[in-house]
Amino acid sequence: MRTEQPNTPPSSNPRSLMSEPIQDDPKKQELEVLRRAFTSFTEVTEQLQKSYDNLQLRIQHLDLELARKNEELEQNLREKEEVKNYLDFILQSLTNGVIVVDRTGCITTFNKTAGQICSLDPERCLGKSLKGLLPHDRLLHLIERLSDSEEATMTQEQEMETPDGYQLKIRVTASPANDNNGERIGTVLVLQDVTQFKRLEEEANRNDRLRAMGEMAAGIAHEIRNPMGGIELFASLLKKDLSADPEKGKLADHIVSGIRNLDRIISSLLLFAKSPEPSQSQCDLNTLLENILSAPEMQTMPDNITLHKHYHPGGARGTGDSELLQQVFVNFLRNAVQAMPKGGALSLTTEESASQETDSYHRRFITVTIKDTGIGIPPTERSKIFNPFFTTKDHGTGLGLAIAHNIIKAHQGTIDVESEEGRGTAFIVKIPIWEEH
């Protein structure tokens, strides 16, 4: 039996009602497609917006990371610059000169002390050839010797003359400059001014030599003086016995005169051997020099000698014994006059040392310079002039400068001599300045 389905009107099925018009209407189909496309576009746009937001967030993180890295880099650069400036400050503050040259001899480092020693501007030396700036063959020879040798360092001493003619004694130490791989990239030269050290060393040797000579001289003087007293006594008695014979009496007079001359020499010798003990009192060296010049023995100064006085204004107050210092300066003035037999110029200068010119005890000094334009002292004799019994004169014991040296040393001062043969001599004496207590 066939069952018939009831006929349902079209309006009773909504889907049929919607589908049929769309299938029938092309415009509606296009709208559906556009709707679906817009939905897909919206979904893609949302995904792109999400990706863009994620990218923005990532970029922000990267910006922060980059800013941090930049800050770290700037900090490292600042620290390296500070280290570089600190090392450069140390290099420029060294009391030794430092010169670094590359393998071609071009200067890469030249500190301030090296400029002072060599009388050159450090800034203008950089990048220049060492041979062109310092035409000292011994420096270049030292670099060549170091290159050919397996030694780590080489040292030598040499003299260097400044533009104003002052002679410096320089100790040069050369050592190789190597990179991180141990490859040699140049040479380091360290220049040390040992002029003052050599002078102090020479003075110490002189003091030791004079002390030994003084001890020996004191012993000999006492041994000689005892029999001399007896000889003088017998010569006086002999003179009385020969009073009836004037000719033979003159011979006795010569003996007595010779004995007295020997006694004066021995007295000077004992004065040299004795360590003077100066009084630590205030002494105006300007006044002291004026008193010496006004003494009768200095009033006979030859007319062909011109005297120039350059005294420190306001006085030159030193710490010392006026009587002992007078003996020193009288000796220097007498020597200066005798060194100018044909006339010349004699200058006296007193000056206070600058505040930075102090010794290891931080004392300041009064400097007295007695300079003549006489015959000068040959270089071979300059180191001997303070030795007892050394003299270039026909007459004299040669004890004057030795005694003067002992007196100045007892004052805790210094005495130096500068001389050029044929042009004159200058004795430079430094006495500790008077300090108010």
ABEGO torsion letter per residue (X at the ends): XBBBBBBBBAAABAAAAAAAAAAABAAAAAAAAAAAAAAAAAAAAAAAAAAAAAAAAAAAAAAAAAAAAAAAAAAAAAAAAAAAAAAAAAAAABABBBBBBBAAGBBABBBAAAAAAAGBBAAAABGBBAAAABBBAAAAAAAAAAAABABABBBBBBBBBBAAGBBBBBBBBBBBBBBAAGBBAEBBBBBBBAAAAAAAAAAAAAAAAAAAAAAAAAAAAAAAAAAAAAAAAAAAAAAAAAAABAAAAAAAAAAAAAAAAAAAAAAAAAAAABBBBBBBBBBBAAAAAAAAAABAAAAABBAABBBBBBBBBGEBBBBEBAAAAAAAAAAAAAAAAAABAAEEBBBBBBBBBBAABBBAAGBBBBBBBBBBABAEBBAAAAAAAABBGBBABABEAGAAAAAAAAAAAAAGBBBBBBBBBGAEBBBBBBBBBBBBX
